[in-house]
Amino acid sequence: MVELVSVAALSANRVVGLDGGIPWPSLPEDRAQYRALVAADPVILGRRTFDTMRDDLPGSEQMVVSQSLTTVDVSTARVVSGVDEAIAALDETDTSVGYVLGGGAIYRLFQPHVDRMMLSHVPGEYEGDAMYPAWDEAEWTVVSEAPHDGFTLREWVRKGSQRPER
């Protein structure tokens, strides 16, 4: 069983994006830690997020969730139709973890299946067109918190989650 980990940077009002980008000033330290975290493992992302990252794709493999595409012209990427197919594809790999990278609709679809969240909390509220889904904090525990310049990285673990050993 593959552990699913949601990775996002979000504002105080849960905004994660605006017009395919981020609405706050660039946070190079956040981008670096996020890239290092997902570099060796498969990632799940929506087609629009995939398209915005096409020149510098994260992860060892990309599971692109799309209802309109059947293939993409990237050797490390595969198109999946939804949650069940993405999880089945992850189970076919030799990894113990897969990362959910967005956008907003993908975070919503996968939230009920996520075991852990690595969230960069950006202070302030921003206007945006992509949101991270609300979660019941009573169902989650913050197991680590690290302040950085411009964000605080918090690792949330779902209570009762059967996390695979890493």
Secondary structure as the mmCIF struct_conf table of DSSP 4:
data_model
#
loop_
_struct_conf.conf_type_id
_struct_conf.id
_struct_conf.beg_label_comp_id
_struct_conf.beg_label_asym_id
_struct_conf.beg_label_seq_id
_struct_conf.end_label_comp_id
_struct_conf.end_label_asym_id
_struct_conf.end_label_seq_id
HELX_LH_PP_P HELX_LH_PP_P1 VAL A 2 VAL A 2
STRN STRN1 GLU A 3 SER A 11
TURN_TY1_P TURN_TY1_P1 ALA A 12 ASN A 13
STRN STRN2 VAL A 15 GLY A 17
STRN STRN3 LEU A 18 LEU A 18
TURN_TY1_P TURN_TY1_P2 ASP A 19 GLY A 20
STRN STRN4 GLY A 21 GLY A 21
BEND BEND1 PRO A 23 TRP A 24
HELX_LH_PP_P HELX_LH_PP_P2 PRO A 25 SER A 26
HELX_RH_AL_P HELX_RH_AL_P1 PRO A 28 VAL A 38
TURN_TY1_P TURN_TY1_P3 ALA A 39 ALA A 40
BEND BEND2 ASP A 41 ASP A 41
STRN STRN5 VAL A 43 GLY A 46
HELX_RH_AL_P HELX_RH_AL_P2 ARG A 47 MET A 53
HELX_RH_3T_P HELX_RH_3T_P1 ARG A 54 ASP A 56
BEND BEND3 GLY A 59 GLU A 61
STRN STRN6 GLN A 62 VAL A 65
BEND BEND4 GLN A 67 SER A 68
BEND BEND5 THR A 70 THR A 70
BEND BEND6 ASP A 73 ASP A 73
TURN_TY1_P TURN_TY1_P4 SER A 75 THR A 76
STRN STRN7 ALA A 77 VAL A 80
BEND BEND7 GLY A 82 GLY A 82
HELX_RH_AL_P HELX_RH_AL_P3 VAL A 83 ASP A 91
TURN_TY1_P TURN_TY1_P5 GLU A 92 GLU A 92
BEND BEND8 THR A 93 ASP A 94
BEND BEND9 SER A 96 SER A 96
STRN STRN8 VAL A 97 VAL A 100
HELX_RH_AL_P HELX_RH_AL_P4 GLY A 104 PHE A 110
HELX_RH_3T_P HELX_RH_3T_P2 GLN A 111 HIS A 113
BEND BEND10 ASP A 115 ASP A 115
STRN STRN9 ARG A 116 VAL A 122
BEND BEND11 PRO A 123 GLY A 124
BEND BEND12 ASP A 129 ASP A 129
STRN STRN10 ALA A 130 MET A 131
HELX_LH_PP_P HELX_LH_PP_P3 TYR A 132 ALA A 134
HELX_RH_3T_P HELX_RH_3T_P3 GLU A 137 GLU A 139
STRN STRN11 TRP A 140 HIS A 148
TURN_TY1_P TURN_TY1_P6 ASP A 149 GLY A 150
STRN STRN12 PHE A 151 ARG A 158
TURN_TY1_P TURN_TY1_P7 LYS A 159 GLY A 160
HELX_LH_PP_P HELX_LH_PP_P4 ARG A 163 GLU A 165
#
